[in-house]
C-alpha cells in the first residue's frame, strides 16, 4: 500500500484503527480502502454495479458512482496511451442495438466508430452522431428515401485498411458485441465511456486492469 498523497509506504497504526502516513501525516481508513478495492475487484471481473452491490453488500448508488469514476479514468488512460503510436490497420464499425434493427425509424440511433490496431492493442474513435440531424433530414417528407440511403451507407460505405479478414479488429468487434449487451441499453451520452471500457477490457487481462485502475485512482 502507498500513501495516495506522497506515495510513502510506511504508516503508523492509530488506536481508532486508522493508518497515518509517516511522511505527510495524512490519515486513512483501512475499511474505506478495503471497500474501494472490493468494488474495483468486482469491476475488473466484469460484474455490473448491481451484481457488485449484492456481492459486497454495499449501497448500489455508492457502487455506481465508483464505476462511473473508473470509466472516466479508463477513457482518459486509453486516450493518452494511444498518443504517438503507429497504427497497423483500421476499420469502421456501425453499431445498432439488436432490438432496434427491425425498426426502420431507429436507423438514426446507430453509433459509428473507427477501430485502430496498434502494438497488439485496440483503440476506438467515436465519430459524430447523425441522430441530431434526424428531424431536419425527415422534415421534407421523403423519409423513405433517407432511410434507404442511410441503410446503404451503413452497409457499403466503410473506411477500411485491413490486412486480412480475421484480425484483432474483428476479434474486438465480436468481444464488444458480447460485452455491450450486458448493460441492457446504454444512453448515447454515455456510450463513449462504455466503448472505452470494452476497449480497456479487451486490451488487458483482469490482473492488469486491477493494477492500472488502482494506480489511476
HELIX and SHEET records of a PDB file:
HELIX    1   1 UNK A   30  UNK A   45  1                                  16    
HELIX    2   2 UNK A   49  UNK A   56  1                                   8    
HELIX    3   3 UNK A   60  UNK A   82  1                                  23    
HELIX    4   4 UNK A   98  UNK A  100  5                                   3    
HELIX    5   5 UNK A  104  UNK A  109  5                                   6    
HELIX    6   6 UNK A  131  UNK A  133  5                                   3    
HELIX    7   7 UNK A  134  UNK A  138  1                                   5    
HELIX    8   8 UNK A  143  UNK A  156  1                                  14    
HELIX    9   9 UNK A  168  UNK A  180  1                                  13    
HELIX   10  10 UNK A  181  UNK A  183  5                                   3    
HELIX   11  11 UNK A  188  UNK A  190  5                                   3    
HELIX   12  12 UNK A  191  UNK A  203  1                                  13    
HELIX   13  13 UNK A  206  UNK A  216  1                                  11    
SHEET    1   A 3 UNK A  11  UNK A  13  0                                        
SHEET    2   A 3 UNK A  19  UNK A  21 -1                                        
SHEET    3   A 3 UNK A  27  UNK A  28 -1                                        
SHEET    1   B 4 UNK A 121  UNK A 126  0                                        
SHEET    2   B 4 UNK A 111  UNK A 118 -1                                        
SHEET    3   B 4 UNK A  89  UNK A  95 -1                                        
SHEET    4   B 4 UNK A 160  UNK A 161 -1                                        
END                                                                             
